[in-house]
Amino acid sequence: MNILVLNASPRRRGMTSQASECFVEGVGSASTDDFSSESVHVDVLNVNDLNFSPCKACLYCRKHGNCCQPVDDAHKVAELVRACDVLVVAAPVYWGNIPGVLKTLFDRLVYVLMGETKVGIPIPKHKGKRAYVITSCTTPFPFDVLCGQTTGVFRALKEVLGTSGFKICGKIAIPGTRRLQELPERVGKKAYNMGVRCV
Ligand SMILES: Cc1cc2nc3c(=O)[nH]c(=O)nc-3n(C[C@H](O)[C@H](O)[C@H](O)COP(=O)(O)O)c2cc1C
C-alpha cells in the first residue's frame, strides 16, 4: 500500500504539520503491528519545498496524457499520485481556501487526476482510492464553519479529489489556532487514529 501525504503548510511546527505527523505515526503503528499483512510505504512531500512552474494552459496534456513542460518536481509528484492508494492532503486555510502553492500543483496534475469526454465531462482516474484531509485556521469555531473558512478548504479539496475519483474518508479541522502553541491532544489522537484506520 502506497500512502502519499501532501503537506501544503510551510510551518514545520504548525498545527497542520503536527496533525499530519500524528497521522503518519498512526500509519506506522498499524503497519508494524502483528496483524498487518501488507507492506505500507509512506511518502511525505512538503509542497513548499518543491520546484515547479505553473500550468501554462496549453492543454497538451489533455491530448497526450502527459505534461510537455521541462521536467520538474510536478512530474515527480504526478508519478507518486498515479502510484498511490491513499492520498492525504494537509492544507492550512489561506483566504478561505487552499494555499496558492497547492492549487498551482493541482493545476499541473490535471492529466493524472482526470480525463475528459469529448464534450468535456470529467472522467475520474482514481476511482476506488481513498483520501484524507487536514486543515487549520485562526478563525475560531463555529465561525470557521459559518464563514466558510475550514469548510472553504474542504469544498476546494472535494472539487479536486472528488472529481478525480478519490473518496474522502476522513477530515480534520483545527480552528482557532491563534491560541494554540501545541496541537491539542484530542486532535493529535484523532489524526493518529485516522492513520491507523487508513491501513
Ligand atoms: C496567507 C495567509 C492567509 C490566511 N488566510 C486565512 C483565512 O482566510 N482565514 C483564517 O481563519 N486564517 C487564515 N490564515 C491563518 C492560517 O490559516 C492559520 O495561521 C493556520 O493555523 C496556519 O496553519 P499552520 O500553522 O499549520 O501552517 C492565513 C494565513 C496566511 C499565512
The ligand as an ORCA input file, in Angstrom:
! r2SCAN-3c Opt
* xyz 0 1
  C      -1.507     33.987      3.519
  C      -2.346     33.576      4.682
  C      -3.725     33.644      4.557
  C      -4.536     33.248      5.625
  N      -5.893     33.292      5.467
  C      -6.683     32.897      6.490
  C      -8.107     32.919      6.342
  O      -8.652     33.255      5.303
  N      -8.852     32.508      7.403
  C      -8.302     32.116      8.593
  O      -9.035     31.789      9.524
  N      -6.953     32.044      8.743
  C      -6.142     32.437      7.729
  N      -4.778     32.380      7.868
  C      -4.208     31.845      9.102
  C      -3.832     30.373      8.981
  O      -4.871     29.604      8.424
  C      -3.518     29.825     10.358
  O      -2.423     30.536     10.917
  C      -3.236     28.355     10.314
  O      -3.277     27.858     11.612
  C      -1.874     28.078      9.699
  O      -1.639     26.718      9.783
  P      -0.176     26.122     10.047
  O       0.329     26.775     11.298
  O      -0.411     24.701     10.206
  O       0.629     26.450      8.839
  C      -3.957     32.775      6.830
  C      -2.553     32.713      6.931
  C      -1.758     33.095      5.877
  C      -0.260     32.991      6.009
*
